[in-house]
Amino acid sequence: MDKIPVTVMIYARHAARFDHLKRRQRLEEKATLERLEEEGNDRRTARKILAGMRAQEWPPIETYVAAAVDARLGEADLAGPWRPLDADELGELALSGRWPGPAIGGLVQRNYSLPESLVNRLRMTAWRHSEDALRELRRRRLLGAAVLALDEVQRLQRAELVERLYPVPRIVREALTRYGPTADPRPDDLADGAN
């Protein structure tokens, strides 16, 4: 399966939880290797057994991210069906730069290699879900350098339209919040006393 690198800004709390998960996985792998050797396996054999277990027992973080994004894209508001992207839209998505949006604090940059089909679905969803708001931002000239000279009414209009945008990083953050191993507790979980 081909993978495509994706750079996103995720919440620092999710990055910290992923770092904790990776540390825990390394400790579990080390303990498992020691146990396999104690059971009489030589080091090379123990490492082969461990390698066979790794994908199932200690999957890479990207596996969790991909599963969370897939689940988020399956929710009614993002599920589509979406019209495929045309060549011009694909070209515009390939341009460097960021989508307009509010300044969100507490974010860190992360790079993930995700399955190509998932990345294509993610990008198509981001574009199609956002295209009306993006078109309106352009029509009203509320993008680019023009934002420096906006009056109060224009700032409010821009903020309202920007809130309707769903760029890739926003979808990934929502996916991790709802479905990742870094998921935040849901209100119904808290009511039940679950941690």
C-alpha distance (Angstrom), angle and dihedral (degrees) to the residues before:
residue distance angle dihedral
M1 . . .
D2 3.80 . .
K3 3.78 117.0 .
I4 3.80 130.3 -155.0
P5 3.81 123.8 -153.8
V6 3.79 114.0 -120.3
T7 3.81 124.6 -170.7
V8 3.79 115.6 -153.3
M9 3.77 139.4 163.8
I10 3.80 110.4 -122.3
Y11 3.78 131.2 -178.3
A12 3.79 113.6 -81.4
R13 3.82 89.6 -128.5
H14 3.81 90.1 59.3
A15 3.80 91.6 47.4
A16 3.81 89.6 51.3
R17 3.82 91.2 49.5
F18 3.81 89.9 50.0
D19 3.81 90.1 50.2
H20 3.80 89.2 51.3
L21 3.82 90.6 48.5
K22 3.82 91.5 50.9
R23 3.82 91.2 50.3
R24 3.80 90.7 49.1
Q25 3.81 90.9 49.0
R26 3.82 91.6 51.3
L27 3.81 90.9 50.8
E28 3.80 91.7 47.9
E29 3.82 91.0 48.8
K30 3.80 90.9 50.3
A31 3.81 92.0 48.6
T32 3.81 90.8 47.8
L33 3.81 91.5 50.1
E34 3.81 90.2 51.1
R35 3.82 91.0 48.0
L36 3.81 91.6 50.2
E37 3.80 90.3 51.4
E38 3.81 91.0 47.6
E39 3.81 87.8 53.8
G40 3.81 88.2 61.8
N41 3.80 103.1 -93.2
D42 3.79 116.5 136.8
R43 3.82 115.3 -121.9
R44 3.81 95.0 -99.7
T45 3.82 93.4 49.8
A46 3.80 91.4 45.1
R47 3.82 90.1 52.1
K48 3.83 91.1 50.3
I49 3.80 90.7 51.4
L50 3.80 89.9 47.6
A51 3.81 91.5 50.0
G52 3.81 89.3 54.1
M53 3.79 90.9 51.9
R54 3.79 97.5 44.8
A55 3.83 101.1 85.1
Q56 3.80 92.3 50.5
E57 3.80 101.7 35.2
W58 3.81 101.5 33.3
P59 3.80 109.1 18.8
P60 3.79 118.8 -174.5
I61 3.79 117.4 -95.5
E62 3.81 89.5 -109.9
T63 3.81 88.8 65.7
Y64 3.80 90.1 59.2
V65 3.81 92.0 45.1
A66 3.82 92.2 50.0
A67 3.82 92.5 49.1
A68 3.81 91.8 48.5
V69 3.81 93.0 48.0
D70 3.81 91.2 47.5
A71 3.82 89.9 52.2
R72 3.82 92.1 48.1
L73 3.80 92.0 48.9
G74 3.81 87.7 53.5
E75 3.80 93.2 60.8
A76 3.81 116.1 106.6
D77 3.82 96.4 -110.1
L78 3.82 93.1 55.5
A79 3.82 103.3 26.2
G80 3.78 96.8 93.4
P81 2.96 131.6 164.8
W82 3.78 87.0 -127.9
R83 3.77 128.8 -169.1
P84 3.84 109.2 -113.6
L85 3.78 116.3 -102.5
D86 3.79 116.0 -100.1
A87 3.82 124.9 -137.2
D88 3.84 93.8 -93.2
E89 3.80 92.2 51.1
L90 3.80 92.0 47.4
G91 3.80 88.7 50.3
E92 3.78 92.1 50.8
L93 3.80 91.4 48.3
A94 3.81 88.4 53.3
L95 3.82 92.4 57.9
S96 3.75 116.1 103.2
G97 3.75 119.3 -115.4
R98 3.75 137.7 77.2
W99 3.74 133.1 -85.4
P100 3.79 115.9 -111.4
G101 3.74 114.0 -95.5
P102 3.76 146.8 133.5
A103 3.78 118.5 -67.0
I104 3.78 104.1 -102.9
G105 3.77 117.1 -164.6
G106 3.77 126.0 -146.9
L107 3.81 97.1 44.1
V108 3.79 128.9 137.3
Q109 3.77 128.9 -167.8
R110 3.79 118.2 -113.1
N111 3.80 132.2 177.1
Y112 3.78 120.8 -146.6
S113 3.79 131.3 178.8
L114 3.78 105.8 -141.3
P115 3.80 132.0 178.7
E116 3.80 111.0 -77.4
S117 3.81 93.5 -125.8
L118 3.82 90.9 53.3
V119 3.81 92.8 47.7
N120 3.80 90.7 49.8
R121 3.81 90.5 49.8
L122 3.80 90.8 46.3
R123 3.80 93.4 50.7
M124 3.80 93.5 44.3
T125 3.81 90.7 50.0
A126 3.81 92.4 47.8
W127 3.79 91.5 49.9
R128 3.80 98.4 43.2
H129 3.79 94.5 43.4
S130 3.81 90.5 50.1
E131 3.80 103.4 35.8
D132 3.82 98.0 95.9
A133 3.81 93.3 49.9
L134 3.81 91.4 43.3
R135 3.81 91.2 49.7
E136 3.81 90.0 50.5
L137 3.83 91.9 48.4
R138 3.80 89.1 53.9
R139 3.80 93.9 44.2
R140 3.80 91.4 52.9
R141 3.82 91.3 42.9
L142 3.79 92.6 -122.1
L143 3.81 95.4 142.0
G144 3.77 136.6 81.2
A145 3.78 124.0 7.8
A146 3.81 90.7 -16.0
V147 3.81 89.9 78.0
L148 3.79 89.6 74.1
A149 3.81 90.8 67.5
L150 3.80 101.2 41.7
D151 3.78 120.8 132.9
E152 3.81 121.2 -135.4
V153 3.82 94.7 -92.0
Q154 3.81 91.0 50.8
R155 3.80 91.3 47.9
L156 3.80 90.1 53.9
Q157 3.82 91.5 47.1
R158 3.79 90.2 48.7
A159 3.80 92.5 48.8
E160 3.81 91.0 50.4
L161 3.81 92.4 50.4
V162 3.80 93.7 43.6
E163 3.81 89.5 54.2
R164 3.81 88.0 60.8
L165 3.82 92.8 56.3
Y166 3.79 118.6 103.9
P167 3.81 107.8 -166.7
V168 3.80 120.7 178.3
P169 3.85 95.2 -98.1
R170 3.81 91.9 53.6
I171 3.80 91.3 51.7
V172 3.82 90.9 48.2
R173 3.83 92.1 49.1
E174 3.80 91.1 49.9
A175 3.81 90.2 46.7
L176 3.80 92.5 52.9
T177 3.80 91.7 45.2
R178 3.80 92.3 52.2
Y179 3.80 106.1 29.8
G180 3.79 113.0 11.6
P181 3.78 127.4 98.8
T182 3.79 80.7 -105.8
A183 3.81 91.7 58.2
D184 3.76 117.1 146.6
P185 3.80 116.7 -121.2
R186 3.79 111.2 -91.3
P187 3.81 119.5 -129.2
D188 3.83 91.6 -113.7
D189 3.84 89.8 52.1
L190 3.79 90.4 53.2
A191 3.80 91.6 48.8
D192 3.82 89.6 54.8
G193 3.79 90.9 51.0
A194 3.81 93.2 -114.5
N195 3.80 118.4 148.2
